[in-house]
């Protein structure tokens, strides 16, 4: 990390505009808030600018529901509302954008417009095919990165990074920055003991549907290999899940409690998921941090994080019988489950939001701060 000298008494200012909105229940909101919080925790002056929430939202209470402890630089700008084009915001706030020490975005639309206005910035890339390649933007983004207008590209998976590099991105300014986890929020959960794993409850936190493995949970219910705890909305035909403990979307701060009620975390992502080639699911890191043995889809982006039979069990997404067999395997061999849980929890420590922020700051060449070195 560089050690650039700032004006006396002035902290390095990161301006982070986003169209994320506080009332929504989406992973991108969690990641945006946690990333800004982690930057602030390192000592940077972070200004997170969001579109206004829909309806009456008590900001402090909503942040608490999301598990956010401190976000002093949060403010709202009506010009970021999704009903408006981005140009009004950019033209009205151009001077502020130019004055920031760093502009950080995760929106390709915003990045494209910043580049056209010649505003240097950092772009966090969540997937390449739909938002860049198919939209005809990939070549421009690569050209802007090579020209220095996009100072650093931060793909959230190696798969996305490989696609950017193959398209000609400057590898010196590409860094993989996977999603993260608030490890401390899960520290109080005990790893399930052998008795619990011998009579397990399978837990899934997040939405379910055809591309997120709904059929797998229906098969687990039919096989009777474990009790089911499903937290989140179910899209499609939910037949066969009558015996499951079902809970609608919960405040994110309650996620550790729900993992605590379960014993095995099952994450059967399917190739039909729009972001299957490049995503980095927060719930995977949370399940690992919770000390639950993880059974997940055998997909390249998942293999970037976990290793089969060492930190998780991996199953071919469409092998329904294989998912049932994997749950049965842990049930019949609790020691295997314990080994996976312990190794997974240790792995999760590498993916804390603070660790992620330190890596991003280093990749972007931001000045080292006292807090970073601790």
C-alpha positions as a LaTeX table, in Angstrom:
\begin{tabular}{lrrr}
\hline
Residue & $x$ (\AA) & $y$ (\AA) & $z$ (\AA) \\
\hline
Unk1 & 0.00 & 0.00 & 0.00 \\
Unk2 & 1.32 & 3.47 & $-0.80$ \\
Unk3 & 2.03 & 6.05 & 1.88 \\
Unk4 & 0.80 & 9.18 & 0.14 \\
Unk5 & 0.89 & 12.28 & 2.34 \\
Unk6 & $-2.40$ & 14.12 & 2.73 \\
Unk7 & $-2.96$ & 17.65 & 3.98 \\
Unk8 & $-2.35$ & 17.95 & 7.71 \\
Unk9 & $-5.30$ & 16.63 & 9.66 \\
Unk10 & $-7.21$ & 15.44 & 6.58 \\
Unk11 & $-8.17$ & 11.81 & 6.09 \\
Unk12 & $-8.22$ & 10.08 & 2.72 \\
Unk13 & $-11.73$ & 10.66 & 1.34 \\
Unk14 & $-13.59$ & 7.81 & $-0.42$ \\
Unk15 & $-16.80$ & 8.78 & $-2.20$ \\
Unk16 & $-19.04$ & 5.75 & $-2.74$ \\
Unk17 & $-22.25$ & 6.55 & $-4.70$ \\
Unk18 & $-24.76$ & 3.73 & $-5.04$ \\
Unk19 & $-28.35$ & 3.16 & $-6.04$ \\
Unk20 & $-28.82$ & 0.60 & $-3.29$ \\
Unk21 & $-31.74$ & 1.50 & $-1.03$ \\
Unk22 & $-32.15$ & 0.82 & 2.67 \\
Unk23 & $-35.63$ & $-0.67$ & 2.50 \\
Unk24 & $-34.60$ & $-3.57$ & 0.25 \\
Unk25 & $-33.70$ & $-7.09$ & 1.37 \\
Unk26 & $-30.85$ & $-7.90$ & $-0.98$ \\
Unk27 & $-27.32$ & $-9.19$ & $-0.67$ \\
Unk28 & $-25.96$ & $-6.24$ & $-2.64$ \\
Unk29 & $-27.22$ & $-3.88$ & 0.08 \\
Unk30 & $-25.44$ & $-5.89$ & 2.77 \\
Unk31 & $-22.22$ & $-5.95$ & 0.79 \\
Unk32 & $-22.37$ & $-2.23$ & 0.03 \\
Unk33 & $-22.94$ & $-1.26$ & 3.66 \\
Unk34 & $-20.40$ & $-3.70$ & 5.03 \\
Unk35 & $-17.74$ & $-2.57$ & 2.57 \\
Unk36 & $-18.26$ & 1.09 & 3.46 \\
Unk37 & $-18.27$ & 0.22 & 7.16 \\
Unk38 & $-15.01$ & $-1.70$ & 6.80 \\
Unk39 & $-13.31$ & 1.18 & 4.97 \\
Unk40 & $-14.42$ & 3.53 & 7.72 \\
Unk41 & $-13.14$ & 1.07 & 10.32 \\
Unk42 & $-9.69$ & 1.31 & 8.75 \\
Unk43 & $-9.69$ & 5.05 & 9.30 \\
Unk44 & $-10.71$ & 6.33 & 5.88 \\
Unk45 & $-13.21$ & 9.17 & 5.49 \\
Unk46 & $-15.99$ & 7.27 & 3.73 \\
Unk47 & $-18.96$ & 9.08 & 2.21 \\
Unk48 & $-21.55$ & 6.49 & 1.21 \\
Unk49 & $-24.24$ & 8.19 & $-0.87$ \\
Unk50 & $-27.42$ & 6.20 & $-1.41$ \\
Unk51 & $-30.71$ & 6.69 & $-3.17$ \\
Unk52 & $-33.47$ & 7.55 & $-0.68$ \\
Unk53 & $-35.38$ & 4.63 & 0.79 \\
Unk54 & $-38.97$ & 4.00 & $-0.19$ \\
Unk55 & $-41.47$ & 5.22 & 2.38 \\
Unk56 & $-40.69$ & 6.11 & 5.97 \\
Unk57 & $-37.53$ & 4.35 & 7.11 \\
Unk58 & $-35.88$ & 5.01 & 10.49 \\
Unk59 & $-32.25$ & 4.96 & 9.38 \\
Unk60 & $-30.62$ & 4.04 & 12.69 \\
Unk61 & $-33.10$ & 1.23 & 13.32 \\
Unk62 & $-32.74$ & $-0.09$ & 9.78 \\
Unk63 & $-28.94$ & $-0.10$ & 10.02 \\
Unk64 & $-29.22$ & $-1.98$ & 13.31 \\
Unk65 & $-31.47$ & $-4.58$ & 11.65 \\
Unk66 & $-28.80$ & $-5.05$ & 9.01 \\
Unk67 & $-26.11$ & $-5.51$ & 11.64 \\
Unk68 & $-24.30$ & $-2.26$ & 10.84 \\
Unk69 & $-22.63$ & $-0.71$ & 13.87 \\
Unk70 & $-21.07$ & 2.50 & 12.60 \\
Unk71 & $-21.53$ & 4.35 & 9.31 \\
Unk72 & $-21.02$ & 8.05 & 10.06 \\
Unk73 & $-20.57$ & 9.08 & 6.41 \\
Unk74 & $-23.93$ & 7.80 & 5.18 \\
Unk75 & $-26.12$ & 10.30 & 3.37 \\
Unk76 & $-28.92$ & 10.24 & 0.82 \\
Unk77 & $-29.20$ & 11.99 & $-2.53$ \\
Unk78 & $-32.55$ & 12.10 & $-4.39$ \\
Unk79 & $-30.69$ & 12.44 & $-7.71$ \\
Unk80 & $-29.62$ & 8.79 & $-7.36$ \\
Unk81 & $-33.23$ & 7.59 & $-7.45$ \\
Unk82 & $-33.67$ & 4.76 & $-9.95$ \\
Unk83 & $-36.50$ & 6.69 & $-11.59$ \\
Unk84 & $-33.98$ & 9.25 & $-12.81$ \\
Unk85 & $-31.17$ & 8.86 & $-15.27$ \\
Unk86 & $-27.71$ & 9.06 & $-13.74$ \\
Unk87 & $-26.69$ & 12.18 & $-15.63$ \\
Unk88 & $-28.53$ & 14.63 & $-13.30$ \\
Unk89 & $-26.59$ & 13.27 & $-10.32$ \\
Unk90 & $-23.25$ & 13.24 & $-12.13$ \\
Unk91 & $-23.58$ & 16.73 & $-13.55$ \\
Unk92 & $-24.83$ & 18.21 & $-10.28$ \\
Unk93 & $-22.16$ & 16.49 & $-8.19$ \\
Unk94 & $-19.30$ & 16.60 & $-10.70$ \\
Unk95 & $-17.11$ & 18.88 & $-8.62$ \\
Unk96 & $-17.60$ & 16.73 & $-5.54$ \\
Unk97 & $-16.71$ & 13.61 & $-7.51$ \\
Unk98 & $-13.57$ & 15.25 & $-8.87$ \\
Unk99 & $-12.46$ & 16.42 & $-5.42$ \\
Unk100 & $-12.67$ & 12.98 & $-3.79$ \\
Unk101 & $-9.40$ & 11.13 & $-3.26$ \\
Unk102 & $-11.10$ & 7.98 & $-4.55$ \\
Unk103 & $-14.47$ & 7.29 & $-6.16$ \\
Unk104 & $-15.67$ & 3.73 & $-5.60$ \\
Unk105 & $-18.60$ & 2.19 & $-7.48$ \\
Unk106 & $-20.15$ & $-1.21$ & $-8.10$ \\
Unk107 & $-22.57$ & $-0.10$ & $-10.82$ \\
Unk108 & $-21.44$ & $-0.56$ & $-14.42$ \\
Unk109 & $-23.89$ & 2.13 & $-15.55$ \\
Unk110 & $-22.34$ & 4.58 & $-13.12$ \\
Unk111 & $-18.81$ & 3.55 & $-14.11$ \\
Unk112 & $-19.54$ & 4.10 & $-17.82$ \\
Unk113 & $-20.84$ & 7.60 & $-17.18$ \\
Unk114 & $-17.98$ & 8.51 & $-14.83$ \\
Unk115 & $-15.50$ & 7.44 & $-17.50$ \\
Unk116 & $-17.24$ & 9.55 & $-20.11$ \\
Unk117 & $-16.94$ & 12.52 & $-17.74$ \\
Unk118 & $-13.25$ & 11.69 & $-17.25$ \\
Unk119 & $-13.69$ & 11.01 & $-13.53$ \\
Unk120 & $-11.19$ & 8.36 & $-12.35$ \\
Unk121 & $-12.73$ & 5.66 & $-10.17$ \\
Unk122 & $-12.58$ & 2.08 & $-8.90$ \\
Unk123 & $-15.11$ & $-0.45$ & $-10.23$ \\
Unk124 & $-16.20$ & $-3.51$ & $-8.27$ \\
Unk125 & $-17.30$ & $-6.09$ & $-10.87$ \\
Unk126 & $-19.99$ & $-8.59$ & $-9.87$ \\
Unk127 & $-20.43$ & $-10.37$ & $-13.15$ \\
Unk128 & $-19.09$ & $-9.94$ & $-16.64$ \\
Unk129 & $-21.35$ & $-11.64$ & $-19.15$ \\
Unk130 & $-24.69$ & $-9.86$ & $-18.70$ \\
Unk131 & $-23.68$ & $-6.38$ & $-17.52$ \\
Unk132 & $-20.55$ & $-6.05$ & $-19.65$ \\
Unk133 & $-20.20$ & $-8.51$ & $-22.53$ \\
Unk134 & $-23.83$ & $-8.89$ & $-23.60$ \\
Unk135 & $-24.48$ & $-5.18$ & $-23.04$ \\
Unk136 & $-21.61$ & $-4.28$ & $-25.37$ \\
Unk137 & $-19.64$ & $-2.52$ & $-22.64$ \\
Unk138 & $-16.74$ & $-4.90$ & $-22.04$ \\
Unk139 & $-14.37$ & $-3.41$ & $-24.63$ \\
Unk140 & $-15.00$ & 0.14 & $-23.35$ \\
Unk141 & $-14.46$ & $-0.85$ & $-19.72$ \\
Unk142 & $-11.20$ & $-2.58$ & $-20.60$ \\
Unk143 & $-10.05$ & 0.46 & $-22.60$ \\
Unk144 & $-10.89$ & 2.81 & $-19.74$ \\
Unk145 & $-9.05$ & 0.57 & $-17.28$ \\
Unk146 & $-5.95$ & 0.47 & $-19.46$ \\
Unk147 & $-6.14$ & 4.26 & $-19.86$ \\
Unk148 & $-6.36$ & 4.74 & $-16.08$ \\
Unk149 & $-9.87$ & 6.19 & $-15.87$ \\
Unk150 & $-10.90$ & 2.97 & $-14.13$ \\
Unk151 & $-8.03$ & 2.87 & $-11.69$ \\
Unk152 & $-8.67$ & $-0.67$ & $-10.47$ \\
Unk153 & $-11.06$ & $-3.46$ & $-11.45$ \\
Unk154 & $-12.25$ & $-5.53$ & $-8.49$ \\
Unk155 & $-14.00$ & $-8.70$ & $-9.73$ \\
Unk156 & $-15.60$ & $-10.64$ & $-6.89$ \\
Unk157 & $-14.52$ & $-14.02$ & $-8.27$ \\
Unk158 & $-11.57$ & $-15.47$ & $-10.11$ \\
Unk159 & $-13.94$ & $-16.53$ & $-12.87$ \\
Unk160 & $-14.89$ & $-12.90$ & $-13.46$ \\
Unk161 & $-11.23$ & $-11.87$ & $-13.26$ \\
Unk162 & $-10.23$ & $-14.45$ & $-15.86$ \\
Unk163 & $-12.88$ & $-13.11$ & $-18.22$ \\
Unk164 & $-11.62$ & $-9.53$ & $-17.75$ \\
Unk165 & $-8.01$ & $-10.57$ & $-18.27$ \\
Unk166 & $-8.89$ & $-12.54$ & $-21.40$ \\
Unk167 & $-10.55$ & $-9.39$ & $-22.75$ \\
Unk168 & $-7.31$ & $-7.46$ & $-22.28$ \\
Unk169 & $-7.48$ & $-5.85$ & $-18.84$ \\
Unk170 & $-4.18$ & $-4.72$ & $-17.35$ \\
Unk171 & $-3.45$ & $-7.50$ & $-14.82$ \\
Unk172 & $-1.51$ & $-5.14$ & $-12.57$ \\
Unk173 & $-4.77$ & $-3.36$ & $-11.73$ \\
Unk174 & $-7.11$ & $-6.32$ & $-11.38$ \\
Unk175 & $-7.66$ & $-7.84$ & $-7.96$ \\
Unk176 & $-10.15$ & $-10.49$ & $-6.94$ \\
Unk177 & $-12.22$ & $-9.26$ & $-3.98$ \\
Unk178 & $-14.72$ & $-11.96$ & $-2.93$ \\
Unk179 & $-17.69$ & $-11.17$ & $-0.74$ \\
Unk180 & $-17.12$ & $-11.22$ & 3.00 \\
Unk181 & $-18.61$ & $-12.02$ & 6.36 \\
Unk182 & $-18.86$ & $-10.34$ & 9.76 \\
Unk183 & $-16.98$ & $-13.17$ & 11.47 \\
Unk184 & $-17.49$ & $-11.64$ & 14.89 \\
Unk185 & $-21.28$ & $-11.96$ & 14.56 \\
Unk186 & $-20.98$ & $-15.76$ & 14.41 \\
Unk187 & $-18.28$ & $-16.23$ & 17.05 \\
Unk188 & $-20.77$ & $-17.14$ & 19.77 \\
Unk189 & $-22.21$ & $-20.11$ & 17.89 \\
Unk190 & $-20.97$ & $-23.51$ & 19.03 \\
Unk191 & $-20.19$ & $-26.05$ & 16.34 \\
Unk192 & $-22.88$ & $-28.78$ & 16.41 \\
Unk193 & $-21.70$ & $-31.81$ & 18.36 \\
Unk194 & $-21.81$ & $-35.40$ & 17.13 \\
Unk195 & $-25.23$ & $-36.04$ & 18.67 \\
Unk196 & $-26.78$ & $-33.13$ & 16.79 \\
Unk197 & $-25.16$ & $-34.13$ & 13.52 \\
Unk198 & $-26.50$ & $-37.67$ & 13.92 \\
Unk199 & $-30.03$ & $-36.24$ & 13.89 \\
Unk200 & $-29.51$ & $-33.07$ & 11.88 \\
Unk201 & $-31.52$ & $-30.09$ & 10.82 \\
Unk202 & $-30.57$ & $-28.72$ & 7.40 \\
Unk203 & $-30.67$ & $-24.92$ & 7.27 \\
Unk204 & $-30.89$ & $-22.60$ & 4.30 \\
Unk205 & $-30.96$ & $-18.81$ & 4.63 \\
Unk206 & $-31.99$ & $-16.90$ & 1.53 \\
Unk207 & $-34.47$ & $-17.11$ & $-1.29$ \\
Unk208 & $-35.29$ & $-20.46$ & $-2.88$ \\
Unk209 & $-36.44$ & $-21.20$ & $-6.38$ \\
Unk210 & $-35.64$ & $-23.38$ & $-9.38$ \\
Unk211 & $-32.17$ & $-21.84$ & $-9.86$ \\
Unk212 & $-31.38$ & $-21.94$ & $-6.14$ \\
Unk213 & $-32.08$ & $-25.60$ & $-5.54$ \\
Unk214 & $-35.73$ & $-25.78$ & $-4.54$ \\
Unk215 & $-35.92$ & $-29.32$ & $-5.97$ \\
Unk216 & $-33.05$ & $-30.41$ & $-3.75$ \\
Unk217 & $-34.89$ & $-29.41$ & $-0.58$ \\
Unk218 & $-38.02$ & $-31.11$ & $-1.80$ \\
Unk219 & $-35.97$ & $-34.27$ & $-2.32$ \\
Unk220 & $-34.43$ & $-33.97$ & 1.15 \\
Unk221 & $-37.91$ & $-33.64$ & 2.65 \\
Unk222 & $-39.16$ & $-36.66$ & 0.74 \\
Unk223 & $-36.15$ & $-38.76$ & 1.77 \\
Unk224 & $-36.55$ & $-37.85$ & 5.44 \\
Unk225 & $-32.78$ & $-37.64$ & 6.00 \\
Unk226 & $-33.02$ & $-34.41$ & 8.00 \\
Unk227 & $-35.38$ & $-31.79$ & 9.32 \\
Unk228 & $-35.50$ & $-28.62$ & 7.20 \\
Unk229 & $-35.21$ & $-25.00$ & 8.30 \\
Unk230 & $-35.86$ & $-22.64$ & 5.39 \\
Unk231 & $-35.48$ & $-18.91$ & 5.98 \\
Unk232 & $-36.55$ & $-16.66$ & 3.13 \\
Unk233 & $-39.07$ & $-16.48$ & 0.30 \\
Unk234 & $-39.80$ & $-19.49$ & $-1.91$ \\
Unk235 & $-40.44$ & $-18.92$ & $-5.60$ \\
Unk236 & $-42.28$ & $-21.53$ & $-7.60$ \\
Unk237 & $-44.09$ & $-24.67$ & $-6.48$ \\
Unk238 & $-43.29$ & $-25.26$ & $-2.81$ \\
Unk239 & $-45.03$ & $-28.62$ & $-2.71$ \\
Unk240 & $-43.44$ & $-31.22$ & $-0.48$ \\
Unk241 & $-42.10$ & $-28.70$ & 2.04 \\
Unk242 & $-45.06$ & $-28.86$ & 4.42 \\
Unk243 & $-42.96$ & $-30.45$ & 7.17 \\
Unk244 & $-40.22$ & $-27.82$ & 7.01 \\
Unk245 & $-39.84$ & $-24.99$ & 9.50 \\
Unk246 & $-40.50$ & $-22.00$ & 7.25 \\
Unk247 & $-39.70$ & $-18.40$ & 8.02 \\
Unk248 & $-40.01$ & $-15.37$ & 5.78 \\
Unk249 & $-37.17$ & $-12.91$ & 5.34 \\
Unk250 & $-35.58$ & $-11.98$ & 8.68 \\
Unk251 & $-33.45$ & $-8.98$ & 9.69 \\
Unk252 & $-29.89$ & $-9.70$ & 8.73 \\
Unk253 & $-28.75$ & $-9.32$ & 12.32 \\
Unk254 & $-30.82$ & $-12.45$ & 13.10 \\
Unk255 & $-29.04$ & $-14.65$ & 10.54 \\
Unk256 & $-26.56$ & $-16.07$ & 13.11 \\
Unk257 & $-29.46$ & $-17.16$ & 15.33 \\
Unk258 & $-31.05$ & $-19.08$ & 12.47 \\
Unk259 & $-27.80$ & $-20.82$ & 11.63 \\
Unk260 & $-27.60$ & $-21.70$ & 15.29 \\
Unk261 & $-30.88$ & $-23.61$ & 15.01 \\
Unk262 & $-29.54$ & $-25.74$ & 12.17 \\
Unk263 & $-26.72$ & $-28.26$ & 11.92 \\
Unk264 & $-25.87$ & $-28.57$ & 8.21 \\
Unk265 & $-25.95$ & $-25.75$ & 5.63 \\
Unk266 & $-27.02$ & $-26.80$ & 2.13 \\
Unk267 & $-26.47$ & $-24.45$ & $-0.83$ \\
Unk268 & $-27.59$ & $-26.08$ & $-4.09$ \\
Unk269 & $-27.03$ & $-23.27$ & $-6.61$ \\
Unk270 & $-27.94$ & $-24.27$ & $-10.16$ \\
Unk271 & $-26.19$ & $-23.38$ & $-13.44$ \\
Unk272 & $-29.34$ & $-21.53$ & $-14.58$ \\
Unk273 & $-28.65$ & $-18.80$ & $-12.01$ \\
Unk274 & $-27.91$ & $-15.62$ & $-13.98$ \\
Unk275 & $-24.67$ & $-14.96$ & $-12.09$ \\
Unk276 & $-23.55$ & $-18.59$ & $-11.82$ \\
Unk277 & $-20.23$ & $-17.97$ & $-13.58$ \\
Unk278 & $-19.05$ & $-15.11$ & $-11.42$ \\
Unk279 & $-20.96$ & $-14.72$ & $-8.14$ \\
Unk280 & $-19.53$ & $-14.78$ & $-4.62$ \\
Unk281 & $-22.38$ & $-15.64$ & $-2.22$ \\
Unk282 & $-22.30$ & $-13.99$ & 1.18 \\
Unk283 & $-24.34$ & $-16.86$ & 2.61 \\
Unk284 & $-21.50$ & $-19.30$ & 1.85 \\
Unk285 & $-19.09$ & $-17.30$ & 4.01 \\
Unk286 & $-21.73$ & $-16.90$ & 6.72 \\
Unk287 & $-22.40$ & $-20.64$ & 6.88 \\
Unk288 & $-18.66$ & $-21.31$ & 7.16 \\
Unk289 & $-18.29$ & $-18.67$ & 9.89 \\
Unk290 & $-21.26$ & $-20.20$ & 11.72 \\
Unk291 & $-19.35$ & $-23.46$ & 12.05 \\
Unk292 & $-21.88$ & $-25.50$ & 10.09 \\
Unk293 & $-20.67$ & $-28.22$ & 7.76 \\
Unk294 & $-21.44$ & $-26.95$ & 4.26 \\
Unk295 & $-22.77$ & $-28.93$ & 1.32 \\
Unk296 & $-22.59$ & $-26.78$ & $-1.81$ \\
Unk297 & $-22.79$ & $-26.98$ & $-5.58$ \\
Unk298 & $-19.71$ & $-28.22$ & $-7.39$ \\
Unk299 & $-19.25$ & $-25.09$ & $-9.50$ \\
Unk300 & $-16.04$ & $-23.20$ & $-10.37$ \\
Unk301 & $-16.95$ & $-20.11$ & $-8.32$ \\
Unk302 & $-17.66$ & $-22.27$ & $-5.27$ \\
Unk303 & $-14.42$ & $-24.23$ & $-5.70$ \\
Unk304 & $-12.57$ & $-20.93$ & $-5.57$ \\
Unk305 & $-13.50$ & $-20.78$ & $-1.88$ \\
Unk306 & $-13.94$ & $-24.33$ & $-0.55$ \\
Unk307 & $-12.28$ & $-27.68$ & $-1.17$ \\
Unk308 & $-14.24$ & $-30.90$ & $-1.44$ \\
Unk309 & $-14.05$ & $-33.05$ & 1.70 \\
Unk310 & $-11.76$ & $-30.56$ & 3.41 \\
Unk311 & $-13.86$ & $-27.44$ & 3.99 \\
Unk312 & $-17.15$ & $-28.58$ & 2.40 \\
Unk313 & $-18.83$ & $-31.37$ & 0.51 \\
Unk314 & $-19.41$ & $-30.50$ & $-3.14$ \\
Unk315 & $-22.21$ & $-32.06$ & $-5.20$ \\
Unk316 & $-22.98$ & $-31.77$ & $-8.90$ \\
Unk317 & $-25.88$ & $-29.28$ & $-9.00$ \\
Unk318 & $-28.32$ & $-31.51$ & $-10.90$ \\
Unk319 & $-27.53$ & $-34.71$ & $-8.99$ \\
Unk320 & $-30.57$ & $-34.79$ & $-6.73$ \\
Unk321 & $-29.68$ & $-38.20$ & $-5.30$ \\
Unk322 & $-26.18$ & $-36.89$ & $-4.63$ \\
Unk323 & $-27.51$ & $-34.11$ & $-2.41$ \\
Unk324 & $-29.51$ & $-36.59$ & $-0.36$ \\
Unk325 & $-26.47$ & $-38.86$ & $-0.12$ \\
Unk326 & $-24.26$ & $-35.97$ & 1.06 \\
Unk327 & $-26.63$ & $-35.10$ & 3.92 \\
Unk328 & $-26.89$ & $-38.78$ & 4.81 \\
Unk329 & $-23.09$ & $-39.04$ & 4.75 \\
Unk330 & $-22.67$ & $-36.35$ & 7.39 \\
Unk331 & $-25.53$ & $-37.77$ & 9.42 \\
Unk332 & $-23.92$ & $-41.22$ & 9.43 \\
Unk333 & $-20.39$ & $-39.90$ & 9.96 \\
Unk334 & $-20.63$ & $-37.00$ & 12.43 \\
Unk335 & $-16.84$ & $-36.84$ & 12.74 \\
Unk336 & $-16.69$ & $-35.85$ & 9.08 \\
Unk337 & $-19.19$ & $-33.08$ & 9.78 \\
Unk338 & $-17.15$ & $-31.85$ & 12.71 \\
Unk339 & $-13.97$ & $-31.77$ & 10.63 \\
Unk340 & $-15.70$ & $-29.81$ & 7.88 \\
Unk341 & $-17.23$ & $-27.38$ & 10.36 \\
Unk342 & $-13.93$ & $-26.65$ & 12.10 \\
Unk343 & $-12.02$ & $-26.24$ & 8.86 \\
Unk344 & $-14.77$ & $-24.09$ & 7.38 \\
Unk345 & $-14.83$ & $-21.75$ & 10.36 \\
Unk346 & $-11.07$ & $-21.33$ & 10.16 \\
Unk347 & $-11.36$ & $-20.59$ & 6.44 \\
Unk348 & $-14.04$ & $-17.95$ & 7.04 \\
Unk349 & $-11.57$ & $-15.82$ & 9.02 \\
Unk350 & $-9.77$ & $-15.02$ & 5.76 \\
Unk351 & $-12.94$ & $-13.48$ & 4.40 \\
Unk352 & $-13.81$ & $-10.94$ & 7.07 \\
Unk353 & $-15.05$ & $-7.60$ & 5.78 \\
Unk354 & $-12.05$ & $-5.89$ & 7.39 \\
Unk355 & $-9.65$ & $-8.23$ & 5.62 \\
Unk356 & $-11.46$ & $-7.56$ & 2.37 \\
Unk357 & $-11.17$ & $-3.80$ & 2.84 \\
Unk358 & $-7.45$ & $-4.02$ & 3.59 \\
Unk359 & $-6.88$ & $-6.00$ & 0.40 \\
Unk360 & $-8.90$ & $-3.57$ & $-1.70$ \\
Unk361 & $-7.09$ & $-0.56$ & $-0.25$ \\
Unk362 & $-3.73$ & $-2.16$ & $-1.01$ \\
Unk363 & $-4.76$ & $-3.05$ & $-4.57$ \\
Unk364 & $-5.99$ & 0.49 & $-5.19$ \\
Unk365 & $-2.85$ & 2.08 & $-3.79$ \\
Unk366 & $-4.65$ & 4.07 & $-1.14$ \\
Unk367 & $-2.47$ & 5.53 & 1.62 \\
Unk368 & $-1.65$ & 3.28 & 4.53 \\
Unk369 & $-3.36$ & 4.36 & 7.73 \\
Unk370 & $-2.40$ & 3.56 & 11.29 \\
Unk371 & $-5.41$ & 1.32 & 11.78 \\
Unk372 & $-4.52$ & $-0.79$ & 8.74 \\
Unk373 & $-1.19$ & $-1.82$ & 10.22 \\
Unk374 & $-2.68$ & $-3.11$ & 13.47 \\
\hline
\end{tabular}
